Amino acid sequence: MSNKPFDKPIYLRLPHDGRFRAWNVWEGLDYLERFWTGPKDIHYERAKKLCESALDGFTTPSRARGALVDAARHANLLLDAPRSDRTFAPTTRGQRFASAT
């Protein structure tokens, strides 16, 4: 199992006005498992399954990314990309950034 990068990052909502940037499949799965606040419906389950499959090499990172974007959009957790990534502070996996003021 190795890390699989996305072609471009996904920006996702965190609880309490935070934001999360997922650059790869591992970070996308981390978000789903630790920070997901939306319903754990069919969209969530599909995104989680495809992220796991991409990490195991059974599907592409692009397909996993598409499922994660779809799930986040349905749960109203998908954010627009910021104008600048300067507001990001790295975490161990994934990246969080403060809300713009």
C-alpha positions in Angstrom: 0.0 0.0 0.0 1.5 3.4 -1.0 0.3 6.9 -1.1 -1.5 7.9 -4.3 -1.6 11.7 -5.2 -4.6 13.4 -6.6 -4.2 15.5 -9.7 -5.3 18.5 -7.6 -6.2 18.9 -3.9 -9.7 18.7 -2.5 -10.8 21.4 0.0 -13.2 20.2 2.7 -15.1 21.7 5.6 -14.0 20.8 9.2 -16.1 21.2 12.3 -15.9 24.6 14.0 -15.1 26.6 10.9 -12.0 24.7 9.9 -10.9 23.6 6.5 -9.0 20.5 5.3 -6.9 20.1 2.2 -6.5 16.5 0.9 -3.6 16.1 -1.7 -3.8 12.4 -2.0 -5.9 9.3 -1.3 -4.5 8.7 2.1 -5.5 12.2 3.2 -8.9 11.8 1.7 -9.5 8.6 3.6 -8.2 10.2 6.8 -10.8 13.0 6.4 -13.5 10.4 5.8 -12.6 8.5 8.9 -11.7 11.3 11.3 -13.5 14.5 10.3 -16.6 13.6 8.3 -19.7 15.3 9.8 -22.1 14.5 7.0 -24.4 11.5 6.7 -22.7 8.2 6.3 -24.9 7.4 3.3 -24.2 5.6 0.0 -22.0 8.5 -1.2 -19.8 8.3 1.9 -19.6 4.6 1.7 -18.6 4.7 -2.0 -15.9 7.3 -1.4 -14.5 5.4 1.5 -14.5 2.1 -0.4 -12.8 3.7 -3.5 -10.2 5.4 -1.4 -9.3 2.1 0.3 -9.3 0.4 -3.1 -7.0 3.1 -4.6 -4.6 2.7 -1.7 -4.5 -1.1 -2.4 -3.9 -0.5 -6.1 -7.3 -1.8 -7.3 -8.6 1.6 -8.6 -7.1 4.9 -9.6 -6.6 7.9 -7.4 -8.7 9.9 -9.9 -11.7 7.6 -9.4 -11.3 7.8 -5.6 -11.0 11.6 -5.8 -14.2 11.8 -7.9 -16.1 9.7 -5.3 -14.8 11.9 -2.4 -15.8 15.1 -4.2 -19.3 13.6 -5.0 -19.8 12.6 -1.3 -18.6 15.9 0.0 -20.8 17.8 -2.4 -23.9 15.8 -1.3 -23.0 16.4 2.3 -22.3 20.2 1.8 -18.7 19.7 2.9 -16.9 20.6 -0.3 -15.2 24.0 -0.4 -13.9 26.1 -3.2 -10.1 26.3 -3.5 -8.7 29.3 -1.6 -6.9 32.0 -3.6 -3.7 31.3 -1.6 -2.5 28.3 0.3 -0.6 30.5 2.7 -3.3 30.0 5.4 -2.5 26.3 5.6 -0.7 24.8 8.6 0.6 21.2 8.1 -0.7 18.4 10.2 0.6 14.8 10.4 -1.8 13.7 7.6 -3.8 16.1 5.5 -3.7 19.8 6.1 -5.9 22.1 7.9 -6.2 25.9 7.5 -7.9 28.6 9.3 -10.9 30.4 7.9 -10.2 33.6 6.0 -11.1 36.7 7.9 
